Amino acid sequence: MYKERFDRKAKTISFTICSASTHMMEILLHKEGLLDPGAGLKHEWFKSKKISEKLDFDFPKKEKILNLLKLIQEKRNDLCYGSPRTEEEILEFINKFNELKEIMESFGVRNEE
């Protein structure tokens, strides 16, 4: 029973983190004027090596941000659709998100309550 609930929570966490990461990236690019108004990003783009072609402009910490987004996207699929994962793997996934969130906050992308 515990493993089943833990697995469902891992799926919820991974969907939520992936969505939040993509939205933070959109906000940053809109804020910097690098993404056309009304344009959006698809989360699956970030696991592709061609993401640099889609985002063919520079912005601060581009390589680090894209690397974190790639790691988050790859792990998302494992957590959502793969076999159950350990608590350590899920915490590592959350830590990657927190690292991305810190970078985004340094550029003024914040959750305003």
Phi and psi restraints in degrees (range 20) as a CNS / XPLOR table:
assign (resid 1 and name C) (resid 2 and name N)
       (resid 2 and name CA) (resid 2 and name C) 1.0 -59.7 20.0 2
assign (resid 2 and name N) (resid 2 and name CA)
       (resid 2 and name C) (resid 3 and name N) 1.0 -46.6 20.0 2
assign (resid 2 and name C) (resid 3 and name N)
       (resid 3 and name CA) (resid 3 and name C) 1.0 -60.7 20.0 2
assign (resid 3 and name N) (resid 3 and name CA)
       (resid 3 and name C) (resid 4 and name N) 1.0 -39.3 20.0 2
assign (resid 3 and name C) (resid 4 and name N)
       (resid 4 and name CA) (resid 4 and name C) 1.0 -64.8 20.0 2
assign (resid 4 and name N) (resid 4 and name CA)
       (resid 4 and name C) (resid 5 and name N) 1.0 -45.8 20.0 2
assign (resid 4 and name C) (resid 5 and name N)
       (resid 5 and name CA) (resid 5 and name C) 1.0 -65.8 20.0 2
assign (resid 5 and name N) (resid 5 and name CA)
       (resid 5 and name C) (resid 6 and name N) 1.0 -40.8 20.0 2
assign (resid 5 and name C) (resid 6 and name N)
       (resid 6 and name CA) (resid 6 and name C) 1.0 -62.0 20.0 2
assign (resid 6 and name N) (resid 6 and name CA)
       (resid 6 and name C) (resid 7 and name N) 1.0 -41.5 20.0 2
assign (resid 6 and name C) (resid 7 and name N)
       (resid 7 and name CA) (resid 7 and name C) 1.0 -64.6 20.0 2
assign (resid 7 and name N) (resid 7 and name CA)
       (resid 7 and name C) (resid 8 and name N) 1.0 -42.4 20.0 2
assign (resid 7 and name C) (resid 8 and name N)
       (resid 8 and name CA) (resid 8 and name C) 1.0 -63.9 20.0 2
assign (resid 8 and name N) (resid 8 and name CA)
       (resid 8 and name C) (resid 9 and name N) 1.0 -39.2 20.0 2
assign (resid 8 and name C) (resid 9 and name N)
       (resid 9 and name CA) (resid 9 and name C) 1.0 -66.5 20.0 2
assign (resid 9 and name N) (resid 9 and name CA)
       (resid 9 and name C) (resid 10 and name N) 1.0 -37.4 20.0 2
assign (resid 9 and name C) (resid 10 and name N)
       (resid 10 and name CA) (resid 10 and name C) 1.0 -62.0 20.0 2
assign (resid 10 and name N) (resid 10 and name CA)
       (resid 10 and name C) (resid 11 and name N) 1.0 -39.5 20.0 2
assign (resid 10 and name C) (resid 11 and name N)
       (resid 11 and name CA) (resid 11 and name C) 1.0 -65.6 20.0 2
assign (resid 11 and name N) (resid 11 and name CA)
       (resid 11 and name C) (resid 12 and name N) 1.0 -44.2 20.0 2
assign (resid 11 and name C) (resid 12 and name N)
       (resid 12 and name CA) (resid 12 and name C) 1.0 -63.0 20.0 2
assign (resid 12 and name N) (resid 12 and name CA)
       (resid 12 and name C) (resid 13 and name N) 1.0 -44.6 20.0 2
assign (resid 12 and name C) (resid 13 and name N)
       (resid 13 and name CA) (resid 13 and name C) 1.0 -60.5 20.0 2
assign (resid 13 and name N) (resid 13 and name CA)
       (resid 13 and name C) (resid 14 and name N) 1.0 -45.6 20.0 2
assign (resid 13 and name C) (resid 14 and name N)
       (resid 14 and name CA) (resid 14 and name C) 1.0 -68.0 20.0 2
assign (resid 14 and name N) (resid 14 and name CA)
       (resid 14 and name C) (resid 15 and name N) 1.0 -40.9 20.0 2
assign (resid 14 and name C) (resid 15 and name N)
       (resid 15 and name CA) (resid 15 and name C) 1.0 -62.0 20.0 2
assign (resid 15 and name N) (resid 15 and name CA)
       (resid 15 and name C) (resid 16 and name N) 1.0 -44.8 20.0 2
assign (resid 15 and name C) (resid 16 and name N)
       (resid 16 and name CA) (resid 16 and name C) 1.0 -65.3 20.0 2
assign (resid 16 and name N) (resid 16 and name CA)
       (resid 16 and name C) (resid 17 and name N) 1.0 -45.9 20.0 2
assign (resid 16 and name C) (resid 17 and name N)
       (resid 17 and name CA) (resid 17 and name C) 1.0 -64.0 20.0 2
assign (resid 17 and name N) (resid 17 and name CA)
       (resid 17 and name C) (resid 18 and name N) 1.0 -41.8 20.0 2
assign (resid 17 and name C) (resid 18 and name N)
       (resid 18 and name CA) (resid 18 and name C) 1.0 -63.5 20.0 2
assign (resid 18 and name N) (resid 18 and name CA)
       (resid 18 and name C) (resid 19 and name N) 1.0 -44.7 20.0 2
assign (resid 18 and name C) (resid 19 and name N)
       (resid 19 and name CA) (resid 19 and name C) 1.0 -63.1 20.0 2
assign (resid 19 and name N) (resid 19 and name CA)
       (resid 19 and name C) (resid 20 and name N) 1.0 -47.0 20.0 2
assign (resid 19 and name C) (resid 20 and name N)
       (resid 20 and name CA) (resid 20 and name C) 1.0 -62.4 20.0 2
assign (resid 20 and name N) (resid 20 and name CA)
       (resid 20 and name C) (resid 21 and name N) 1.0 -39.4 20.0 2
assign (resid 20 and name C) (resid 21 and name N)
       (resid 21 and name CA) (resid 21 and name C) 1.0 -63.3 20.0 2
assign (resid 21 and name N) (resid 21 and name CA)
       (resid 21 and name C) (resid 22 and name N) 1.0 -45.1 20.0 2
assign (resid 21 and name C) (resid 22 and name N)
       (resid 22 and name CA) (resid 22 and name C) 1.0 -64.1 20.0 2
assign (resid 22 and name N) (resid 22 and name CA)
       (resid 22 and name C) (resid 23 and name N) 1.0 -42.1 20.0 2
assign (resid 22 and name C) (resid 23 and name N)
       (resid 23 and name CA) (resid 23 and name C) 1.0 -65.6 20.0 2
assign (resid 23 and name N) (resid 23 and name CA)
       (resid 23 and name C) (resid 24 and name N) 1.0 -40.0 20.0 2
assign (resid 23 and name C) (resid 24 and name N)
       (resid 24 and name CA) (resid 24 and name C) 1.0 -62.0 20.0 2
assign (resid 24 and name N) (resid 24 and name CA)
       (resid 24 and name C) (resid 25 and name N) 1.0 -39.8 20.0 2
assign (resid 24 and name C) (resid 25 and name N)
       (resid 25 and name CA) (resid 25 and name C) 1.0 -64.5 20.0 2
assign (resid 25 and name N) (resid 25 and name CA)
       (resid 25 and name C) (resid 26 and name N) 1.0 -43.4 20.0 2
assign (resid 25 and name C) (resid 26 and name N)
       (resid 26 and name CA) (resid 26 and name C) 1.0 -59.4 20.0 2
assign (resid 26 and name N) (resid 26 and name CA)
       (resid 26 and name C) (resid 27 and name N) 1.0 -45.7 20.0 2
assign (resid 26 and name C) (resid 27 and name N)
       (resid 27 and name CA) (resid 27 and name C) 1.0 -60.2 20.0 2
assign (resid 27 and name N) (resid 27 and name CA)
       (resid 27 and name C) (resid 28 and name N) 1.0 -45.9 20.0 2
assign (resid 27 and name C) (resid 28 and name N)
       (resid 28 and name CA) (resid 28 and name C) 1.0 -59.3 20.0 2
assign (resid 28 and name N) (resid 28 and name CA)
       (resid 28 and name C) (resid 29 and name N) 1.0 -47.6 20.0 2
assign (resid 28 and name C) (resid 29 and name N)
       (resid 29 and name CA) (resid 29 and name C) 1.0 -67.8 20.0 2
assign (resid 29 and name N) (resid 29 and name CA)
       (resid 29 and name C) (resid 30 and name N) 1.0 -36.9 20.0 2
assign (resid 29 and name C) (resid 30 and name N)
       (resid 30 and name CA) (resid 30 and name C) 1.0 -65.9 20.0 2
assign (resid 30 and name N) (resid 30 and name CA)
       (resid 30 and name C) (resid 31 and name N) 1.0 -43.8 20.0 2
assign (resid 30 and name C) (resid 31 and name N)
       (resid 31 and name CA) (resid 31 and name C) 1.0 -60.0 20.0 2
assign (resid 31 and name N) (resid 31 and name CA)
       (resid 31 and name C) (resid 32 and name N) 1.0 -39.2 20.0 2
assign (resid 31 and name C) (resid 32 and name N)
       (resid 32 and name CA) (resid 32 and name C) 1.0 -83.1 20.0 2
assign (resid 32 and name N) (resid 32 and name CA)
       (resid 32 and name C) (resid 33 and name N) 1.0 -3.7 20.0 2
assign (resid 32 and name C) (resid 33 and name N)
       (resid 33 and name CA) (resid 33 and name C) 1.0 73.1 20.0 2
assign (resid 33 and name N) (resid 33 and name CA)
       (resid 33 and name C) (resid 34 and name N) 1.0 24.2 20.0 2
assign (resid 33 and name C) (resid 34 and name N)
       (resid 34 and name CA) (resid 34 and name C) 1.0 -98.5 20.0 2
assign (resid 34 and name N) (resid 34 and name CA)
       (resid 34 and name C) (resid 35 and name N) 1.0 -9.7 20.0 2
assign (resid 34 and name C) (resid 35 and name N)
       (resid 35 and name CA) (resid 35 and name C) 1.0 -126.1 20.0 2
assign (resid 35 and name N) (resid 35 and name CA)
       (resid 35 and name C) (resid 36 and name N) 1.0 130.5 20.0 2
assign (resid 35 and name C) (resid 36 and name N)
       (resid 36 and name CA) (resid 36 and name C) 1.0 -58.3 20.0 2
assign (resid 36 and name N) (resid 36 and name CA)
       (resid 36 and name C) (resid 37 and name N) 1.0 144.3 20.0 2
assign (resid 36 and name C) (resid 37 and name N)
       (resid 37 and name CA) (resid 37 and name C) 1.0 -56.8 20.0 2
assign (resid 37 and name N) (resid 37 and name CA)
       (resid 37 and name C) (resid 38 and name N) 1.0 136.6 20.0 2
assign (resid 37 and name C) (resid 38 and name N)
       (resid 38 and name CA) (resid 38 and name C) 1.0 86.6 20.0 2
assign (resid 38 and name N) (resid 38 and name CA)
       (resid 38 and name C) (resid 39 and name N) 1.0 -14.7 20.0 2
assign (resid 38 and name C) (resid 39 and name N)
       (resid 39 and name CA) (resid 39 and name C) 1.0 -78.9 20.0 2
assign (resid 39 and name N) (resid 39 and name CA)
       (resid 39 and name C) (resid 40 and name N) 1.0 150.8 20.0 2
assign (resid 39 and name C) (resid 40 and name N)
       (resid 40 and name CA) (resid 40 and name C) 1.0 -134.4 20.0 2
assign (resid 40 and name N) (resid 40 and name CA)
       (resid 40 and name C) (resid 41 and name N) 1.0 174.4 20.0 2
assign (resid 40 and name C) (resid 41 and name N)
       (resid 41 and name CA) (resid 41 and name C) 1.0 -117.6 20.0 2
assign (resid 41 and name N) (resid 41 and name CA)
       (resid 41 and name C) (resid 42 and name N) 1.0 150.0 20.0 2
assign (resid 41 and name C) (resid 42 and name N)
       (resid 42 and name CA) (resid 42 and name C) 1.0 -106.2 20.0 2
assign (resid 42 and name N) (resid 42 and name CA)
       (resid 42 and name C) (resid 43 and name N) 1.0 132.4 20.0 2
assign (resid 42 and name C) (resid 43 and name N)
       (resid 43 and name CA) (resid 43 and name C) 1.0 -58.0 20.0 2
assign (resid 43 and name N) (resid 43 and name CA)
       (resid 43 and name C) (resid 44 and name N) 1.0 -34.1 20.0 2
assign (resid 43 and name C) (resid 44 and name N)
       (resid 44 and name CA) (resid 44 and name C) 1.0 -69.7 20.0 2
assign (resid 44 and name N) (resid 44 and name CA)
       (resid 44 and name C) (resid 45 and name N) 1.0 -18.2 20.0 2
assign (resid 44 and name C) (resid 45 and name N)
       (resid 45 and name CA) (resid 45 and name C) 1.0 -60.1 20.0 2
assign (resid 45 and name N) (resid 45 and name CA)
       (resid 45 and name C) (resid 46 and name N) 1.0 -30.9 20.0 2
assign (resid 45 and name C) (resid 46 and name N)
       (resid 46 and name CA) (resid 46 and name C) 1.0 -74.5 20.0 2
assign (resid 46 and name N) (resid 46 and name CA)
       (resid 46 and name C) (resid 47 and name N) 1.0 -12.2 20.0 2
assign (resid 46 and name C) (resid 47 and name N)
       (resid 47 and name CA) (resid 47 and name C) 1.0 -94.3 20.0 2
assign (resid 47 and name N) (resid 47 and name CA)
       (resid 47 and name C) (resid 48 and name N) 1.0 -3.4 20.0 2
assign (resid 47 and name C) (resid 48 and name N)
       (resid 48 and name CA) (resid 48 and name C) 1.0 -88.8 20.0 2
assign (resid 48 and name N) (resid 48 and name CA)
       (resid 48 and name C) (resid 49 and name N) 1.0 144.2 20.0 2
assign (resid 48 and name C) (resid 49 and name N)
       (resid 49 and name CA) (resid 49 and name C) 1.0 -70.5 20.0 2
assign (resid 49 and name N) (resid 49 and name CA)
       (resid 49 and name C) (resid 50 and name N) 1.0 -16.2 20.0 2
assign (resid 49 and name C) (resid 50 and name N)
       (resid 50 and name CA) (resid 50 and name C) 1.0 -83.4 20.0 2
assign (resid 50 and name N) (resid 50 and name CA)
       (resid 50 and name C) (resid 51 and name N) 1.0 4.2 20.0 2
assign (resid 50 and name C) (resid 51 and name N)
       (resid 51 and name CA) (resid 51 and name C) 1.0 -61.7 20.0 2
assign (resid 51 and name N) (resid 51 and name CA)
       (resid 51 and name C) (resid 52 and name N) 1.0 -32.5 20.0 2
assign (resid 51 and name C) (resid 52 and name N)
       (resid 52 and name CA) (resid 52 and name C) 1.0 -65.7 20.0 2
assign (resid 52 and name N) (resid 52 and name CA)
       (resid 52 and name C) (resid 53 and name N) 1.0 -28.8 20.0 2
assign (resid 52 and name C) (resid 53 and name N)
       (resid 53 and name CA) (resid 53 and name C) 1.0 -72.9 20.0 2
assign (resid 53 and name N) (resid 53 and name CA)
       (resid 53 and name C) (resid 54 and name N) 1.0 -39.0 20.0 2
assign (resid 53 and name C) (resid 54 and name N)
       (resid 54 and name CA) (resid 54 and name C) 1.0 -68.8 20.0 2
assign (resid 54 and name N) (resid 54 and name CA)
       (resid 54 and name C) (resid 55 and name N) 1.0 -35.9 20.0 2
assign (resid 54 and name C) (resid 55 and name N)
       (resid 55 and name CA) (resid 55 and name C) 1.0 -109.7 20.0 2
assign (resid 55 and name N) (resid 55 and name CA)
       (resid 55 and name C) (resid 56 and name N) 1.0 67.8 20.0 2
assign (resid 55 and name C) (resid 56 and name N)
       (resid 56 and name CA) (resid 56 and name C) 1.0 -85.0 20.0 2
assign (resid 56 and name N) (resid 56 and name CA)
       (resid 56 and name C) (resid 57 and name N) 1.0 32.2 20.0 2
assign (resid 56 and name C) (resid 57 and name N)
       (resid 57 and name CA) (resid 57 and name C) 1.0 -127.6 20.0 2
assign (resid 57 and name N) (resid 57 and name CA)
       (resid 57 and name C) (resid 58 and name N) 1.0 161.9 20.0 2
assign (resid 57 and name C) (resid 58 and name N)
       (resid 58 and name CA) (resid 58 and name C) 1.0 -95.4 20.0 2
assign (resid 58 and name N) (resid 58 and name CA)
       (resid 58 and name C) (resid 59 and name N) 1.0 148.9 20.0 2
assign (resid 58 and name C) (resid 59 and name N)
       (resid 59 and name CA) (resid 59 and name C) 1.0 -153.2 20.0 2
assign (resid 59 and name N) (resid 59 and name CA)
       (resid 59 and name C) (resid 60 and name N) 1.0 158.3 20.0 2
assign (resid 59 and name C) (resid 60 and name N)
       (resid 60 and name CA) (resid 60 and name C) 1.0 -56.5 20.0 2
assign (resid 60 and name N) (resid 60 and name CA)
       (resid 60 and name C) (resid 61 and name N) 1.0 136.3 20.0 2
assign (resid 60 and name C) (resid 61 and name N)
       (resid 61 and name CA) (resid 61 and name C) 1.0 58.3 20.0 2
assign (resid 61 and name N) (resid 61 and name CA)
       (resid 61 and name C) (resid 62 and name N) 1.0 31.0 20.0 2
assign (resid 61 and name C) (resid 62 and name N)
       (resid 62 and name CA) (resid 62 and name C) 1.0 -53.8 20.0 2
assign (resid 62 and name N) (resid 62 and name CA)
       (resid 62 and name C) (resid 63 and name N) 1.0 -51.6 20.0 2
assign (resid 62 and name C) (resid 63 and name N)
       (resid 63 and name CA) (resid 63 and name C) 1.0 -61.0 20.0 2
assign (resid 63 and name N) (resid 63 and name CA)
       (resid 63 and name C) (resid 64 and name N) 1.0 -44.1 20.0 2
assign (resid 63 and name C) (resid 64 and name N)
       (resid 64 and name CA) (resid 64 and name C) 1.0 -64.5 20.0 2
assign (resid 64 and name N) (resid 64 and name CA)
       (resid 64 and name C) (resid 65 and name N) 1.0 -45.2 20.0 2
assign (resid 64 and name C) (resid 65 and name N)
       (resid 65 and name CA) (resid 65 and name C) 1.0 -63.1 20.0 2
assign (resid 65 and name N) (resid 65 and name CA)
       (resid 65 and name C) (resid 66 and name N) 1.0 -47.9 20.0 2
assign (resid 65 and name C) (resid 66 and name N)
       (resid 66 and name CA) (resid 66 and name C) 1.0 -64.7 20.0 2
assign (resid 66 and name N) (resid 66 and name CA)
       (resid 66 and name C) (resid 67 and name N) 1.0 -35.1 20.0 2
assign (resid 66 and name C) (resid 67 and name N)
       (resid 67 and name CA) (resid 67 and name C) 1.0 -64.9 20.0 2
assign (resid 67 and name N) (resid 67 and name CA)
       (resid 67 and name C) (resid 68 and name N) 1.0 -44.3 20.0 2
assign (resid 67 and name C) (resid 68 and name N)
       (resid 68 and name CA) (resid 68 and name C) 1.0 -64.1 20.0 2
assign (resid 68 and name N) (resid 68 and name CA)
       (resid 68 and name C) (resid 69 and name N) 1.0 -42.9 20.0 2
assign (resid 68 and name C) (resid 69 and name N)
       (resid 69 and name CA) (resid 69 and name C) 1.0 -62.1 20.0 2
assign (resid 69 and name N) (resid 69 and name CA)
       (resid 69 and name C) (resid 70 and name N) 1.0 -37.5 20.0 2
assign (resid 69 and name C) (resid 70 and name N)
       (resid 70 and name CA) (resid 70 and name C) 1.0 -65.3 20.0 2
assign (resid 70 and name N) (resid 70 and name CA)
       (resid 70 and name C) (resid 71 and name N) 1.0 -46.7 20.0 2
assign (resid 70 and name C) (resid 71 and name N)
       (resid 71 and name CA) (resid 71 and name C) 1.0 -61.0 20.0 2
assign (resid 71 and name N) (resid 71 and name CA)
       (resid 71 and name C) (resid 72 and name N) 1.0 -42.1 20.0 2
assign (resid 71 and name C) (resid 72 and name N)
       (resid 72 and name CA) (resid 72 and name C) 1.0 -63.5 20.0 2
assign (resid 72 and name N) (resid 72 and name CA)
       (resid 72 and name C) (resid 73 and name N) 1.0 -45.3 20.0 2
assign (resid 72 and name C) (resid 73 and name N)
       (resid 73 and name CA) (resid 73 and name C) 1.0 -63.9 20.0 2
assign (resid 73 and name N) (resid 73 and name CA)
       (resid 73 and name C) (resid 74 and name N) 1.0 -44.1 20.0 2
assign (resid 73 and name C) (resid 74 and name N)
       (resid 74 and name CA) (resid 74 and name C) 1.0 -63.2 20.0 2
assign (resid 74 and name N) (resid 74 and name CA)
       (resid 74 and name C) (resid 75 and name N) 1.0 -43.0 20.0 2
assign (resid 74 and name C) (resid 75 and name N)
       (resid 75 and name CA) (resid 75 and name C) 1.0 -70.8 20.0 2
assign (resid 75 and name N) (resid 75 and name CA)
       (resid 75 and name C) (resid 76 and name N) 1.0 -31.8 20.0 2
assign (resid 75 and name C) (resid 76 and name N)
       (resid 76 and name CA) (resid 76 and name C) 1.0 -54.4 20.0 2
assign (resid 76 and name N) (resid 76 and name CA)
       (resid 76 and name C) (resid 77 and name N) 1.0 -49.0 20.0 2
assign (resid 76 and name C) (resid 77 and name N)
       (resid 77 and name CA) (resid 77 and name C) 1.0 -63.4 20.0 2
assign (resid 77 and name N) (resid 77 and name CA)
       (resid 77 and name C) (resid 78 and name N) 1.0 -38.8 20.0 2
assign (resid 77 and name C) (resid 78 and name N)
       (resid 78 and name CA) (resid 78 and name C) 1.0 -62.7 20.0 2
assign (resid 78 and name N) (resid 78 and name CA)
       (resid 78 and name C) (resid 79 and name N) 1.0 -44.9 20.0 2
assign (resid 78 and name C) (resid 79 and name N)
       (resid 79 and name CA) (resid 79 and name C) 1.0 -71.1 20.0 2
assign (resid 79 and name N) (resid 79 and name CA)
       (resid 79 and name C) (resid 80 and name N) 1.0 -35.8 20.0 2
assign (resid 79 and name C) (resid 80 and name N)
       (resid 80 and name CA) (resid 80 and name C) 1.0 -80.2 20.0 2
assign (resid 80 and name N) (resid 80 and name CA)
       (resid 80 and name C) (resid 81 and name N) 1.0 -40.3 20.0 2
assign (resid 80 and name C) (resid 81 and name N)
       (resid 81 and name CA) (resid 81 and name C) 1.0 -118.5 20.0 2
assign (resid 81 and name N) (resid 81 and name CA)
       (resid 81 and name C) (resid 82 and name N) 1.0 -8.7 20.0 2
assign (resid 81 and name C) (resid 82 and name N)
       (resid 82 and name CA) (resid 82 and name C) 1.0 -91.7 20.0 2
assign (resid 82 and name N) (resid 82 and name CA)
       (resid 82 and name C) (resid 83 and name N) 1.0 -169.7 20.0 2
assign (resid 82 and name C) (resid 83 and name N)
       (resid 83 and name CA) (resid 83 and name C) 1.0 -70.9 20.0 2
assign (resid 83 and name N) (resid 83 and name CA)
       (resid 83 and name C) (resid 84 and name N) 1.0 160.6 20.0 2
assign (resid 83 and name C) (resid 84 and name N)
       (resid 84 and name CA) (resid 84 and name C) 1.0 -54.4 20.0 2
assign (resid 84 and name N) (resid 84 and name CA)
       (resid 84 and name C) (resid 85 and name N) 1.0 142.8 20.0 2
assign (resid 84 and name C) (resid 85 and name N)
       (resid 85 and name CA) (resid 85 and name C) 1.0 -109.5 20.0 2
assign (resid 85 and name N) (resid 85 and name CA)
       (resid 85 and name C) (resid 86 and name N) 1.0 162.9 20.0 2
assign (resid 85 and name C) (resid 86 and name N)
       (resid 86 and name CA) (resid 86 and name C) 1.0 -80.1 20.0 2
assign (resid 86 and name N) (resid 86 and name CA)
       (resid 86 and name C) (resid 87 and name N) 1.0 162.2 20.0 2
assign (resid 86 and name C) (resid 87 and name N)
       (resid 87 and name CA) (resid 87 and name C) 1.0 -60.6 20.0 2
assign (resid 87 and name N) (resid 87 and name CA)
       (resid 87 and name C) (resid 88 and name N) 1.0 -37.2 20.0 2
assign (resid 87 and name C) (resid 88 and name N)
       (resid 88 and name CA) (resid 88 and name C) 1.0 -62.3 20.0 2
assign (resid 88 and name N) (resid 88 and name CA)
       (resid 88 and name C) (resid 89 and name N) 1.0 -40.8 20.0 2
assign (resid 88 and name C) (resid 89 and name N)
       (resid 89 and name CA) (resid 89 and name C) 1.0 -64.8 20.0 2
assign (resid 89 and name N) (resid 89 and name CA)
       (resid 89 and name C) (resid 90 and name N) 1.0 -39.7 20.0 2
assign (resid 89 and name C) (resid 90 and name N)
       (resid 90 and name CA) (resid 90 and name C) 1.0 -68.2 20.0 2
assign (resid 90 and name N) (resid 90 and name CA)
       (resid 90 and name C) (resid 91 and name N) 1.0 -41.6 20.0 2
assign (resid 90 and name C) (resid 91 and name N)
       (resid 91 and name CA) (resid 91 and name C) 1.0 -64.2 20.0 2
assign (resid 91 and name N) (resid 91 and name CA)
       (resid 91 and name C) (resid 92 and name N) 1.0 -37.8 20.0 2
assign (resid 91 and name C) (resid 92 and name N)
       (resid 92 and name CA) (resid 92 and name C) 1.0 -61.9 20.0 2
assign (resid 92 and name N) (resid 92 and name CA)
       (resid 92 and name C) (resid 93 and name N) 1.0 -41.2 20.0 2
assign (resid 92 and name C) (resid 93 and name N)
       (resid 93 and name CA) (resid 93 and name C) 1.0 -61.7 20.0 2
assign (resid 93 and name N) (resid 93 and name CA)
       (resid 93 and name C) (resid 94 and name N) 1.0 -45.7 20.0 2
assign (resid 93 and name C) (resid 94 and name N)
       (resid 94 and name CA) (resid 94 and name C) 1.0 -63.4 20.0 2
assign (resid 94 and name N) (resid 94 and name CA)
       (resid 94 and name C) (resid 95 and name N) 1.0 -39.1 20.0 2
assign (resid 94 and name C) (resid 95 and name N)
       (resid 95 and name CA) (resid 95 and name C) 1.0 -64.4 20.0 2
assign (resid 95 and name N) (resid 95 and name CA)
       (resid 95 and name C) (resid 96 and name N) 1.0 -36.8 20.0 2
assign (resid 95 and name C) (resid 96 and name N)
       (resid 96 and name CA) (resid 96 and name C) 1.0 -62.8 20.0 2
assign (resid 96 and name N) (resid 96 and name CA)
       (resid 96 and name C) (resid 97 and name N) 1.0 -42.4 20.0 2
assign (resid 96 and name C) (resid 97 and name N)
       (resid 97 and name CA) (resid 97 and name C) 1.0 -62.1 20.0 2
assign (resid 97 and name N) (resid 97 and name CA)
       (resid 97 and name C) (resid 98 and name N) 1.0 -44.6 20.0 2
assign (resid 97 and name C) (resid 98 and name N)
       (resid 98 and name CA) (resid 98 and name C) 1.0 -62.7 20.0 2
assign (resid 98 and name N) (resid 98 and name CA)
       (resid 98 and name C) (resid 99 and name N) 1.0 -35.8 20.0 2
assign (resid 98 and name C) (resid 99 and name N)
       (resid 99 and name CA) (resid 99 and name C) 1.0 -63.6 20.0 2
assign (resid 99 and name N) (resid 99 and name CA)
       (resid 99 and name C) (resid 100 and name N) 1.0 -45.4 20.0 2
assign (resid 99 and name C) (resid 100 and name N)
       (resid 100 and name CA) (resid 100 and name C) 1.0 -62.2 20.0 2
assign (resid 100 and name N) (resid 100 and name CA)
       (resid 100 and name C) (resid 101 and name N) 1.0 -43.6 20.0 2
assign (resid 100 and name C) (resid 101 and name N)
       (resid 101 and name CA) (resid 101 and name C) 1.0 -60.2 20.0 2
assign (resid 101 and name N) (resid 101 and name CA)
       (resid 101 and name C) (resid 102 and name N) 1.0 -41.1 20.0 2
assign (resid 101 and name C) (resid 102 and name N)
       (resid 102 and name CA) (resid 102 and name C) 1.0 -61.6 20.0 2
assign (resid 102 and name N) (resid 102 and name CA)
       (resid 102 and name C) (resid 103 and name N) 1.0 -42.5 20.0 2
assign (resid 102 and name C) (resid 103 and name N)
       (resid 103 and name CA) (resid 103 and name C) 1.0 -63.3 20.0 2
assign (resid 103 and name N) (resid 103 and name CA)
       (resid 103 and name C) (resid 104 and name N) 1.0 -46.6 20.0 2
assign (resid 103 and name C) (resid 104 and name N)
       (resid 104 and name CA) (resid 104 and name C) 1.0 -62.1 20.0 2
assign (resid 104 and name N) (resid 104 and name CA)
       (resid 104 and name C) (resid 105 and name N) 1.0 -41.5 20.0 2
assign (resid 104 and name C) (resid 105 and name N)
       (resid 105 and name CA) (resid 105 and name C) 1.0 -63.6 20.0 2
assign (resid 105 and name N) (resid 105 and name CA)
       (resid 105 and name C) (resid 106 and name N) 1.0 -32.1 20.0 2
assign (resid 105 and name C) (resid 106 and name N)
       (resid 106 and name CA) (resid 106 and name C) 1.0 -66.9 20.0 2
assign (resid 106 and name N) (resid 106 and name CA)
       (resid 106 and name C) (resid 107 and name N) 1.0 -20.5 20.0 2
assign (resid 106 and name C) (resid 107 and name N)
       (resid 107 and name CA) (resid 107 and name C) 1.0 -98.9 20.0 2
assign (resid 107 and name N) (resid 107 and name CA)
       (resid 107 and name C) (resid 108 and name N) 1.0 7.8 20.0 2
assign (resid 107 and name C) (resid 108 and name N)
       (resid 108 and name CA) (resid 108 and name C) 1.0 90.4 20.0 2
assign (resid 108 and name N) (resid 108 and name CA)
       (resid 108 and name C) (resid 109 and name N) 1.0 8.2 20.0 2
assign (resid 108 and name C) (resid 109 and name N)
       (resid 109 and name CA) (resid 109 and name C) 1.0 -88.4 20.0 2
assign (resid 109 and name N) (resid 109 and name CA)
       (resid 109 and name C) (resid 110 and name N) 1.0 109.4 20.0 2
assign (resid 109 and name C) (resid 110 and name N)
       (resid 110 and name CA) (resid 110 and name C) 1.0 -135.1 20.0 2
assign (resid 110 and name N) (resid 110 and name CA)
       (resid 110 and name C) (resid 111 and name N) 1.0 157.0 20.0 2
assign (resid 110 and name C) (resid 111 and name N)
       (resid 111 and name CA) (resid 111 and name C) 1.0 -85.1 20.0 2
assign (resid 111 and name N) (resid 111 and name CA)
       (resid 111 and name C) (resid 112 and name N) 1.0 111.6 20.0 2
assign (resid 111 and name C) (resid 112 and name N)
       (resid 112 and name CA) (resid 112 and name C) 1.0 -96.1 20.0 2
assign (resid 112 and name N) (resid 112 and name CA)
       (resid 112 and name C) (resid 113 and name N) 1.0 123.5 20.0 2
